[in-house]
């Protein structure tokens, strides 16, 4: 059962023929113009914002939507216009208006936690609203119990910061100074918050002007016909190239968050039953995602409001996983995810009170534990349907940070979103240190060292972090930070017990790990959910992020590739033998490293193949620790 807002948002078309009469050449021009405007908006935000999270880490994105609230661009995911249109009649909007919101429970599912602030600007042509330009990003601090507004032990959304339902932040070009004053007063970083909001509002207003020029040039009806054609083409393409590769049938799989910051670690289940309907189905050819079996909402902040507006945000969030079914990696990169995928996916949610259907005021700041995991759950259930021809698992976002007082006695906060390795694929290894937010990145060491009281002593790949396989999982980061003044470390991360799973015989990757003072007298492990771990001046913080799962039996990997990985320090000599059965010869020190082909063949023949007959997935040793019966895999892992 889905939860609906008082205002309904049906999927519809702007033209009677769904854009069929649009000039194909003009459709390409309009689509390119939309992408250009979106990129210009993001470039303007990146150049004029102030906080490290927005300017340097690039944890924000823009989106362009039509007057039916449909997302037209497909380069990046974005929030929704639905809550603005729900609370402010479109016919009453004025040129120069800027709308703002960050209220998770009033965002129709488009905002996951309070630090994500969203601005929306209507686009006008012929005196009426014809489109919207929107931007939202993760801001340093919006109040709440801890610096960064992500308290890992929160039990209520009221601990997480200032909630703002949709408001008119600029009225016909005039900023609402009172509202801005309230928001900045509630932030520990008021100057950067004010600057970032100004950058986002100004960039979206600029984008609205650019988009208005498109309507002036070609006319409203012509441009709207192109909008329909763009989305209809996406629907047709996904039906032909993606859905056609999934056989008609039904499959179930699940994965887990491991902790919620309040209760002891346990398996917080997220389950999908995937049904692929036939072309003759009365309701059409589509994918049905049923989330029944998902665990009750957590006491801690890992919940996600996914069931609003029929899950329209979640559909667009999950759909990029389906692109892995494209005929080639090159074709995969060409497929946009815009509103055109919405008619092809039906979502069925459990009753309110689960991880995906939380009841206000359940906390949500670590909702990445759910929405990132759901990407993997969808990949896993599709893998069962297509004989494993999907990537193994990845966990490519976690928030780490340091805060305290700098050398001049001023308060500082450094937050960073570090990526991890992606999963091995049936045709290639996984990629290293991938960030799930498009164009996002780790903070430059030169910048952080000049601004904050610490040194980045090393930043590289975490050796052996990728899961072994015929195609190895990508590697995570290893980063060493030496504190120059006493401070505090914070972390919002998952996959510290459970690992990124391997598929089709591939092994799980290595989990997330933070160690303070490694090798020193005060060496200690830090929980993946931490708000204020004290770190003394001189101590090192070692952060190792997750490696992706492997694909296929490691004993089937080309030994020459294993030798190459050892030379590149991606795989250790010990793991070359233990995981891949490769007997090395020579030395790394004098560039003579190689392998003994006969000894390798003998070594591999002496072992049972890693590929399991009874389970399709390898979850790593952490699963048995949390499973009630201590088994190495779940019932749904059997194909």
CORCORDA-V5632 format. One record per run of one state. SS is the DSSP state (H for helix, E for strand, - for the rest). FROM is the first residue (numbers start at 1). LEN is the number of residues. If there is no record, write none. Layout:
SS_FROM_LEN / SS_FROM_LEN
//
This chain:
-_1_2 / E_3_1 / -_4_20 / H_24_25 / -_49_3 / H_52_5 / -_57_3 / E_60_7 / -_67_4 / E_71_1 / -_72_10 / H_82_6 / -_88_2 / H_90_3 / -_93_5 / E_98_4 / -_102_2 / H_104_3 / -_107_9 / E_116_10 / -_126_2 / E_128_11 / -_139_18 / H_157_3 / -_160_7 / E_167_5 / -_172_2 / E_174_2 / -_176_1 / H_177_9 / -_186_4 / H_190_29 / -_219_1 / H_220_22 / -_242_1 / H_243_3 / -_246_3 / E_249_9 / -_258_10 / E_268_9 / -_277_10 / E_287_4 / -_291_5 / E_296_1 / -_297_11 / E_308_1 / H_309_17 / -_326_3 / H_329_6 / -_335_4 / H_339_6 / E_345_4 / -_349_5 / E_354_1 / -_355_13 / H_368_18 / -_386_12 / E_398_8 / -_406_5 / E_411_8 / -_419_1 / E_420_1 / -_421_13 / E_434_1 / -_435_10 / H_445_7 / -_452_2 / E_454_8 / -_462_9 / E_471_1 / -_472_5 / E_477_7 / -_484_3 / E_487_6 / -_493_9 / E_502_2 / -_504_9 / E_513_4 / -_517_7 / E_524_2 / -_526_3 / E_529_7 / -_536_4 / E_540_5 / -_545_6 / E_551_1 / -_552_2 / H_554_3 / -_557_2 / H_559_9 / -_568_5 / H_573_8 / -_581_3 / E_584_2 / -_586_8 / E_594_2 / -_596_1 / H_597_9 / -_606_11 / E_617_2 / -_619_3 / H_622_5 / -_627_8 / H_635_3 / -_638_2
//
